[in-house]
Structures are given as C-alpha cells and as structure tokens.
C-alpha cells in the first residue's frame, strides 16, 4: 500500500470495538527509517508515530481514502 500525506487510515481492532480513523500529517526519519505521524480524526491534539512498514500490514491498518 502506498501512503501519502493527508491519507485517511483506519486502525483495525481484534476486540470488536469500533475502529479508529487517522490522517497522516507528516513523514519523519527516525534512525534512517521513515515513520508517519498519525493524528486521530476525532482528537486532533493526539499524535502517534508509526513506522511505514506497520502501516503496510493489512491486518493492522486499512486505507480509507487518499
């Protein structure tokens, strides 16, 4: 999956709760690896730093719209 800034992703859950939606705000390099800064659509003050390889795992995240 190709990810870009302003893509909307959905974090899939295993426990049956409602999935959360995030938007990719920016990309950062940490230890020579590219990470994405995700912001919750419902709470724009919370940020999460996730490696691109984690975003490409289809069992964890799903691309909603780009």
N, C-alpha and C positions, 0 to 999 in steps of 0.2 A: 504494500500500500504506500503510495506517495503521500506525504503530508506537507502542507504548506501553512504559512501564517494565515490566520483567520478561518481555518478549517474547524468545523464543529465535530467533536468526537463524543461517543457515548461509552462510558465505562461499564462493562458488563459485570454483573454480580452473580454469585453462585447461590446466595441465600434467599433468593426470591424477592428481595426488596427492589424498589424502583431504581433503575439505572440513572446515574448522574451524567449530565452533559457538560462538556468542557469546550472551550475555544482555545486554540493555540495563539498565544500573544507574541512570542518571540522565540528565537533559537539561540542557544548558548553553547559554547565549547567548554567542557569540563574534562581535564586530563586528556586532551586530544580526542575526545568523543563528543558527538553532537547530542545535545539534550533539548527538549522542548519545554517551554514554560506554559503550563496549562492554567486557565482561570475558569472557575465554576461559573456557569451562566447565571445561577441564582444568587451567588455571592461573589461579586467582582473584586473583593478585597483578599480573597484566599487564592494563593498560587501554589502550584505543585510542579516540581521539576522532575521530568521523566525522560529516560533515555529513548532515543528513536527506535531502538530495537524492541523495547517494551511496547511502544505504540503499534508496531507492526505485528504483534502477537494477536491473532484474530480471536483468541479466547479471552482477551482482556479488554480490548478496545475495538470499536466499530466506527467507521467514518459515516457521519450522518449527511453532511453537505460540505462542499468546498466552494 
